[in-house]
Amino acid sequence: MAQQDTTSLRLRLRYRFDGLVSGGTTALIGWLALACLAVVVPASTVLVWSDRAAPATLSGRLAAVWVSVGQTLKIGGAVGSPLYVLASVSLALVALLFVSTLVSLITTGINRRLMALRLGHSTVLETRHTVVLGWSDQVFPVIGELVAANANQRRSAIALLAPQDKAWMEDEISTRVGDSGRTRIICRNGSTTGPTELCRVSPHTAKAVLILPPTGDTGDAQVVKTLLALDAAVPPSARGAAVVVAAVRDSRNHLTARLAAGPAGHVLCVDDIVARLLVQTARQPGLSLVYSELLDFEGDEFYPADAGDLVGRPFGEALLSFATSSAVGLLHADGSVALNPDPAAPVGRGDRIIVISRDDDTAVRTDVAALAALVDEDAIVTAGPRFAEAERLLLLGWNRRAPLVIEQLDQYVSPGTTLDVVAHGASAARRAVRGVTAVRPRLEVFFHDGDITDPLTLAKLDVASYDSVIVIGETDPSDSGADPASASAPPADRAAASGPPSRAPVASFSAVDDPEARADDRTLVTLLHLRAIGDAARRQLALTTEMSDDGNRLLAPARGGADFIVSGRLISLLMTQISESPYLAAVFEELFKAEGHEFHLKPATDYVRAGSEVPFATAVESARRRRECAVGYRLRAGSATGPDYGVRINPDKRHRVRFSQDDWLIVLSES
């Protein structure tokens, strides 16, 4: 009972205090004054009466109490006539009010400024910096690559604008990226679709602007709106030489984004690029390792080098003009690019040689005669053309990129090639493909309904008998209740393509809401079963896998050096490469299309006699005679050992190597 009374008393006192506080500023000042007097007056009285030197009379002691109270409360405590005391107290109160107001104004202004700085609302005053707009998992590889690209520069800056808390973004970048070296990373909070807020990162003085595609179905619309906002904030005429690079996920939004970016902007399509690389890599195992090396700033990449005295001479001489770089094409004076030109084509005035090199300062010319003298003519092999044969291919999973994969396969494979597609809702997938690729003269496609995470489904396929297996991310059908056609049909047709929820058993262990993360989880489960199938058959499956998150690739149960196309990291690398060297947009466009020149892994014994130890210049010369550019090799003996898995890009042409029957030469050629 006593406890209840105590609790009730506490609640009543709190209630009365809440009532006092809610009375407003005047009431608060009054109660505060009364509380101060209730403490100061008794304390001053005690001090005076306990002082041995205090006046003996009562009036004297009361005057001493008044002086003590006045000094404590900063109101003077003057003694004299009542009018004099009143005037003194009034002046003290006015001075106190003025000082308090001034301190309050200064404190409020400082707090407001500190809050603005913390929220990231101030304007970035930088020049020749890189602007990154938007926030997604791609921001970390983008910033990491930009830091690597700026490692040899004295001053560089990256300004990031996103609708996230500034402090939170800084913590995330510090954790995920680590040491930024000489590059300063400046985060600002704001909407990327607001022209006024875009100006916080000074895009008009930047050397490059990168627009990241946010995660989700509305991410492409966000990219388009950001491009329009950038055009409104900084018209192209005021943008100077700044490079604008953006990316959209869905191929149907590519044209819209290109119109919003204008003729000077570069817009990458994630779906198209991933589909092309999946197909190229599926037919040439190990190709993903080549592109990873070329797109990463920490390895060898593309650079333009001065032609010098090569002007007017055939391009073929450039192949043996760089000992530590590999010539692959020409950058013409008008900005156009020619990859793997005819060796007899002359180098024009104003042309630059496109080389693969460790850095821009390592593309050093070497005497052609000195390198040509290293060529071992006796080791050069003149192999006849290899005729492509019909293949049996397997595609596991389905998403909106699957029709593009099938369309690309039809451009690469030989007539008579068959493709088996295993996915949930095979009939809907068949309708989606029929709407995208009505005529397939080379490729015959068969659809099978099944769960790719079910080991019984995979066991019935005889996976080991296929020439190549492609695994693409498939969203858990039990989550959305949609069939595969909904991922590839136009938006207006998605309602018609959707059906009742699938009740098939699905192996899934993801607890997150991100569809791409769930797709990666299902892919990991599928890879576990495929590894077991390969071990049982005692055979390494030719496996190409699509993933969204590079972190999941590290968890993948696959052999070392397996081919992974990680869409997020791939697009991040492409965007940073183009932002640093805009001409690379044309280079990558050429490399990724079926009718252009692209990288191939071809048997090394088609160029150099097996067992002969020769300088790499011999392989370069042999490839030149076949109108190809040799840029490296892959040794079978090291294909399962990291970190390079047998791949060597841009070796020194004086470096001696012995090729076996199972090794490959990496060449840039048309077929």
Buried (B, 14 or more C-beta within 10 A) or exposed (E): EEEEEEEEEEEEEEEEEEEEEEEEEEEEEEBEEEEEEEEBBEBBBEBBEEEEEBEEEEEEBEBBBBBBBBEBBEBBBBEEEEEEBEBBBEEBBEEEEEEEEEEEEEEEEEEEEEEEEEBBBEEBEBEBBBBBBBBBBBBBBBBBBBBBBBBEEEEBBBBBBBBBBBEEBBEBBEEEBEEBEEBBBBBBBBBBBBBEBBBBBBBBBBBBBBBBBBBBEEBBBBBBBBBBBBBEBBEBEEBEEBBBBBBBBBBBBBEBBBBBBBEEBBBBBBBBBBBBBBBBBBBBBBBBBBBBBBBBBEBBBBBBBEBEEBEEBBBBBBBBBBBBBBBBBBBBEEEEBBBBBEBEEBBBEEBBBBBBBBEEEBBEBBEBEEBEEBBBEEBBBEEEEEEEEBBEBBBBBBBBBBBBBBBBBBBBBEEEBBBBBBBBBBEBBBBBBEBBBEEBEBBBBEBBBBBBBBBEBBEEBEBBEBBBBBBBBBBBBBBBEBBBBBBBBEEEBBEEBBBEEBEBEBBBEBEEEBBBBBBBBBBBBBBBBBBBBBEEEEEBBBBBBBBBBBEBBEEBBBBEBBBBBBBBBBBBBBBBBBBBBBBBBBBBBBBBBBEEBBBBBBBBBBBBBBEBEBBBBBBBBBBBEBBBBBBBBBBBEBBEEEEBBBBBBBBEBBEBBEBEEBBBBBBBBEE
